[in-house]
Amino acid sequence: MNQIILASHSRLASGMRETVRFFGKDNIEVLEQTMTDSGFQEKVSEMLEKHKDKNCVVFTDLYGGSVNQVFFRELADGDFHLVTGMNLAVILECAFAEKDIDGDFIRKAIEAAKQQFCYMNDCLMNMQNEEDD
């Protein structure tokens, strides 16, 4: 069984979870670090321990950020997938996965999400140029 954890600074993870719920899935836990938060490392350890028997995929918000660093330290002794640069398209792919998620699944989802990442002004210009031809 897949367990998805979204971890972020402030409320980004909660917002992502609410968006996934909008699309009909509610299989996500959230862990957020706030300015007044203490003991984040312990909360991470507790969350990972709680889900140690599940196929756990953790998404963090920012490569090199403190949230990601805490999970990265746990990765050496943990059995979970860690993805940084939280992305709604990839999270949705994982939330709706009907089989156990593995590294190949995550890599393919990231590649597919990259195709959706674009500067739309260029798309508009390209469409207009094609119409002119």
Residue, then its C-alpha position, 0 to 999 in steps of 0.5 A: m500500500n502506498q502512503i504519500i507524505l507531503a512536507s513543506h515550509s509553512r502551509l504549502a503541503s496542506g494546500m497541495r493535499e486540499t488540491v488532491r482532495f479536490f480531485g478525489k483522493d485522500n491518501i495523503e499525510v502532511l508535515e509542515q515546518t513553521m517559524t514557531d515549530s520546534g522538534f521537526q526532526e522528531k516529528v519526521s522520525e515519528m511520521l516515518e516510523k508510523h508508516k514503516d510498513k507501507n510503501c512511503v513516498v515523501f514529497t518535500d518543497l525545496y531542494g536543499g531546504s531544511v525540510n528536505q535536509v531532515f528527510f534526506r538524513e533519514l533516507a540512509d536508514g529508512d526505506f522510503h522514496l524521497v522526491t523534492g521540488m513538490n509538484l502537483a502533477v507528480i503527486l496526483e500520479c502517485a495518489f492515483a497509482e493502483k500499484d506499489i510505487d517504485g523508483d521507475f514509476i516516480r522517474k516516469a511521473i517526473e519526466a511527464a510533469k516536465q512536459q507540462f512545465c512551460y512558459m505559456n507566452d511562448c506557446l501563444m507566440n508559437m500558435q500565432n506564428e503557425e497561424d500566420d504561416 
